[in-house]
Amino acid sequence: MSGQVVERVEFRCNGVEVSVDTEPGESLLSVLRERLGVTSVKDGCAPQGQCGCCTVLVDGSPRVACVTAASRVAGRAVTTVEGLEAGMRDRLTAAFVATGGSQCGFCTPGILVRASALLGGDVPARGDVDRALAAHLCRCTGWNTVREAIELAGAPGPPVGVAVARDRHAAARRAELEGGVAQHVGLEVPLGHGGFADDEAPHDALVAVPAPPGAAAVTVEAGGLQWVVGDSLAEARRLAGKVPGRRSTIEVVAPLPLPPRPSGGVRLATSWVEPAYLEPDASWCEPGGTPATPLANGGAFGGKLDSPAPRAARELADRLGRTVRVVFSREDCVRLGPKRPPFAGSAVWRDGRVDLVEEYLMPEVGAGSLRASAAHRAFPLAERTVLHEGALAEAGVDRRVVARDRELAVLLDTVAAVPDGDAVAGARVHLDADTGAVERVEVRVGAGDPLDDVVLRSYCIGATHMALGWVLTEGLAVDPARGAVLDLTIRSFGVIRAKDTPPIDVTIVDDAGPPRARASDAVFAAVAAATWNAVAAAEGRRPETFPATATRASRRLRR
């Protein structure tokens, strides 16, 4: 153990008495993961206390472990998802698989723990569920399926295990077609056993963390970054001087200027957007070995495809002759991870077609510099679809006239076809005429053989949630002079909360043929375009920057 031992803390963990030596200020999360090896308790933002991934029960009450001092649980009972009453845990796990309420599974164990406390009495009302979920952040699912899972688990009747008796291989194949990497679908996933890199790193590995700007500690270069290495995660972060999370009050602005608006056409500029995947980048590697992938059980919406973690783990292991575990904090993900490229463009319907002009901001990759990646979900399909459909709406053109497939063009208002013959989707966004709030979203999707309706629906709902956020609420404050992100807390990204997420109805249309990929990309593009058009129709003016924070719809979501 590094550092001075100041206190031995004794408590019950999942019914077993444990005694642990703790360092000054050590958190319960650190004790559970680093000392006791309980990896179902996830570190998504520590010590921000904003994502809920590390939720446990302390004497039966939900607590966020990353901001709970280990000393405060002395003599008390701590329960993780493994220690829940077996019947309750099994009902919740089966319900989350049955509804698609768990995709990557990183945030789900914490949600299960809180849901178990919620379901201890009467069947909770919708408001009770939303209040419970206010402490959590889930990027994958779009909340609808999470609500459904909690309600299903709490409903009277026989166990819900029969609801998950389906072809898991087909379900995993559909998840792979959507996420871009091999994925698991099964009862182990909501329990947090999706194969995450940092959960499987050897306990005796050296730990490397990114060095913040101006770090005084000795650093080692690897993977294009400087790293601080320690015998433990606590030591490495202490030596590095962990960058504190903060939320700025700086306005989110589009970095590219709006182009001239063509007569009768539309124009738009977008801001920097954080992918906000919940599992921070991590990897580990033995000398001469193959580094663990940071993608694990999900594609991270394209945000980790060029993560420096695996390369750094291999280089450091070879150089130091020891197994090395590389771990990002939430602040590291925001400072160093690639963003969705901002764009500015215009479009107009002219001479029987849409003329589109576009420009993307793609800064060069450099250590500590703001950078973008073209790998993000539906890029640039969504940007082009938004402008294309906006131009048609402004010109009053029936979009079925220009659809490449008139039969598929009946898919509601907006059709977004993924290139190379992959999936197609349509969307309709309903706004409340009085308040401007998003009341409901309808989605239809054609993806050939769906393989598994539950997984396909879950991915489409998640893409809808993300598209609504891209148009209305999500953005990052950036210092243009230094090219540095100023918003470093996970709640500052503008991800829409559970209570503000509208009902999302997904219809999988009859689309003969083999399975088609990237249905969620098509949904993202279609919902974004439909949202932009719906806001324009409701407010009598079309917002020209994303996020459209001045609209009534955005104000309702951000209140």
Secondary structure as the mmCIF struct_conf table of DSSP 4:
data_model
#
loop_
_struct_conf.conf_type_id
_struct_conf.id
_struct_conf.beg_label_comp_id
_struct_conf.beg_label_asym_id
_struct_conf.beg_label_seq_id
_struct_conf.end_label_comp_id
_struct_conf.end_label_asym_id
_struct_conf.end_label_seq_id
BEND BEND1 GLY A 3 GLY A 3
STRN STRN1 GLU A 7 CYS A 13
TURN_TY1_P TURN_TY1_P1 ASN A 14 GLY A 15
STRN STRN2 VAL A 16 THR A 22
TURN_TY1_P TURN_TY1_P2 PRO A 24 GLY A 25
STRN STRN3 SER A 27 SER A 27
HELX_RH_AL_P HELX_RH_AL_P1 LEU A 28 SER A 30
HELX_RH_PI_P HELX_RH_PI_P1 VAL A 31 ARG A 35
BEND BEND2 LEU A 36 LEU A 36
TURN_TY1_P TURN_TY1_P3 THR A 39 SER A 40
BEND BEND3 VAL A 41 VAL A 41
BEND BEND4 GLY A 44 CYS A 45
TURN_TY1_P TURN_TY1_P4 ALA A 46 PRO A 47
BEND BEND5 GLN A 48 GLN A 48
BEND BEND6 CYS A 51 CYS A 51
TURN_TY1_P TURN_TY1_P5 CYS A 53 CYS A 54
STRN STRN4 THR A 55 VAL A 58
TURN_TY1_P TURN_TY1_P6 ASP A 59 GLY A 60
STRN STRN5 SER A 61 VAL A 64
HELX_RH_3T_P HELX_RH_3T_P1 ALA A 65 VAL A 67
BEND BEND7 THR A 68 THR A 68
STRN STRN6 ALA A 69 ALA A 69
HELX_RH_3T_P HELX_RH_3T_P2 ALA A 70 VAL A 73
TURN_TY1_P TURN_TY1_P7 ALA A 74 GLY A 75
BEND BEND8 ARG A 76 ARG A 76
STRN STRN7 ALA A 77 THR A 79
HELX_RH_3T_P HELX_RH_3T_P3 VAL A 81 GLY A 83
BEND BEND9 LEU A 84 LEU A 84
HELX_RH_AL_P HELX_RH_AL_P2 ALA A 86 THR A 99
TURN_TY1_P TURN_TY1_P8 GLY A 100 GLY A 100
BEND BEND10 GLN A 103 CYS A 104
BEND BEND11 PHE A 106 CYS A 107
HELX_RH_AL_P HELX_RH_AL_P3 THR A 108 LEU A 118
TURN_TY1_P TURN_TY1_P9 LEU A 119 GLY A 120
BEND BEND12 GLY A 121 ASP A 122
HELX_LH_PP_P HELX_LH_PP_P1 VAL A 123 ALA A 125
HELX_RH_AL_P HELX_RH_AL_P4 ARG A 126 LEU A 133
TURN_TY1_P TURN_TY1_P10 ALA A 134 ALA A 135
BEND BEND13 ARG A 139 THR A 141
BEND BEND14 TRP A 143 TRP A 143
HELX_RH_AL_P HELX_RH_AL_P5 ASN A 144 GLY A 154
BEND BEND15 ALA A 155 PRO A 158
HELX_RH_3T_P HELX_RH_3T_P4 VAL A 160 VAL A 164
BEND BEND16 ARG A 166 ARG A 166
HELX_RH_AL_P HELX_RH_AL_P6 ARG A 168 GLY A 179
BEND BEND17 GLY A 180 VAL A 181
BEND BEND18 GLY A 186 GLY A 186
TURN_TY1_P TURN_TY1_P11 LEU A 187 GLY A 192
BEND BEND19 GLY A 194 GLY A 194
HELX_RH_AL_P HELX_RH_AL_P7 ALA A 197 GLU A 200
BEND BEND20 ALA A 201 ALA A 201
TURN_TY1_P TURN_TY1_P12 HIS A 203 ASP A 204
STRN STRN8 LEU A 206 PRO A 210
HELX_LH_PP_P HELX_LH_PP_P2 ALA A 211 PRO A 212
TURN_TY1_P TURN_TY1_P13 PRO A 213 GLY A 214
BEND BEND21 ALA A 217 ALA A 217
STRN STRN9 VAL A 220 ALA A 222
TURN_TY1_P TURN_TY1_P14 GLY A 223 GLY A 224
STRN STRN10 LEU A 225 GLY A 230
BEND BEND22 ASP A 231 SER A 232
HELX_RH_AL_P HELX_RH_AL_P8 LEU A 233 ALA A 240
TURN_TY1_P TURN_TY1_P15 GLY A 241 GLY A 241
HELX_LH_PP_P HELX_LH_PP_P3 LYS A 242 GLY A 245
HELX_LH_PP_P HELX_LH_PP_P4 ILE A 250 VAL A 252
BEND BEND23 PRO A 255 LEU A 256
HELX_LH_PP_P HELX_LH_PP_P5 PRO A 257 PRO A 262
TURN_TY1_P TURN_TY1_P16 SER A 263 GLY A 264
STRN STRN11 VAL A 266 THR A 270
STRN STRN12 VAL A 273 VAL A 273
BEND BEND24 LEU A 278 GLU A 279
STRN STRN13 ALA A 282 CYS A 285
TURN_TY1_P TURN_TY1_P17 PRO A 287 GLY A 288
BEND BEND25 GLY A 289 GLY A 289
HELX_LH_PP_P HELX_LH_PP_P6 THR A 290 THR A 293
BEND BEND26 PRO A 294 PRO A 294
TURN_TY1_P TURN_TY1_P18 ALA A 296 ASN A 297
BEND BEND27 GLY A 298 GLY A 298
HELX_RH_3T_P HELX_RH_3T_P5 ALA A 300 GLY A 302
TURN_TY1_P TURN_TY1_P19 GLY A 303 ASP A 306
BEND BEND28 PRO A 308 PRO A 308
HELX_RH_AL_P HELX_RH_AL_P9 ALA A 309 LEU A 320
TURN_TY1_P TURN_TY1_P20 GLY A 321 GLY A 321
BEND BEND29 ARG A 322 ARG A 322
STRN STRN14 VAL A 324 VAL A 327
HELX_RH_AL_P HELX_RH_AL_P10 ARG A 330 LEU A 336
BEND BEND30 GLY A 337 GLY A 337
STRN STRN15 LYS A 339 ARG A 340
HELX_LH_PP_P HELX_LH_PP_P7 PRO A 341 PRO A 342
STRN STRN16 PHE A 343 ARG A 350
TURN_TY1_P TURN_TY1_P21 ASP A 351 GLY A 352
STRN STRN17 ARG A 353 TYR A 360
HELX_LH_PP_P HELX_LH_PP_P8 PRO A 363 VAL A 365
TURN_TY1_P TURN_TY1_P22 ALA A 367 GLY A 368
BEND BEND31 SER A 369 SER A 369
STRN STRN18 ALA A 372 ALA A 372
TURN_TY1_P TURN_TY1_P23 ALA A 374 ALA A 375
BEND BEND32 HIS A 376 HIS A 376
TURN_TY1_P TURN_TY1_P24 ARG A 377 PRO A 380
HELX_RH_AL_P HELX_RH_AL_P11 LEU A 381 ALA A 395
TURN_TY1_P TURN_TY1_P25 GLY A 396 GLY A 396
HELX_RH_3T_P HELX_RH_3T_P6 ARG A 399 VAL A 401
TURN_TY1_P TURN_TY1_P26 VAL A 402 VAL A 402
BEND BEND33 ARG A 404 ARG A 404
TURN_TY1_P TURN_TY1_P27 ARG A 406 GLU A 407
HELX_RH_3T_P HELX_RH_3T_P7 LEU A 408 VAL A 410
BEND BEND34 LEU A 411 ASP A 413
STRN STRN19 THR A 414 ALA A 417
HELX_LH_PP_P HELX_LH_PP_P9 VAL A 418 VAL A 418
TURN_TY1_P TURN_TY1_P28 PRO A 419 GLY A 421
STRN STRN20 VAL A 424 LEU A 431
TURN_TY1_P TURN_TY1_P29 ALA A 433 THR A 435
STRN STRN21 VAL A 438 GLY A 446
BEND BEND35 GLY A 448 ASP A 449
BEND BEND36 LEU A 451 LEU A 451
HELX_RH_AL_P HELX_RH_AL_P12 ASP A 453 LEU A 472
TURN_TY1_P TURN_TY1_P30 THR A 473 THR A 473
STRN STRN22 VAL A 478 ASP A 479
TURN_TY1_P TURN_TY1_P31 PRO A 480 GLY A 483
STRN STRN23 ALA A 484 VAL A 485
BEND BEND37 THR A 489 THR A 489
HELX_RH_3T_P HELX_RH_3T_P8 ILE A 490 PHE A 493
HELX_LH_PP_P HELX_LH_PP_P10 VAL A 495 ARG A 497
HELX_RH_3T_P HELX_RH_3T_P9 ALA A 498 ASP A 500
HELX_LH_PP_P HELX_LH_PP_P11 THR A 501 PRO A 503
STRN STRN24 ILE A 504 ILE A 508
BEND BEND38 GLY A 513 PRO A 514
BEND BEND39 ALA A 517 ALA A 517
HELX_RH_AL_P HELX_RH_AL_P13 ALA A 519 GLU A 539
BEND BEND40 GLY A 540 ARG A 541
STRN STRN25 THR A 545 PHE A 546
BEND BEND41 PRO A 547 PRO A 547
TURN_TY1_P TURN_TY1_P32 THR A 549 ALA A 550
BEND BEND42 THR A 551 THR A 551
HELX_RH_AL_P HELX_RH_AL_P14 ARG A 552 ARG A 558
#
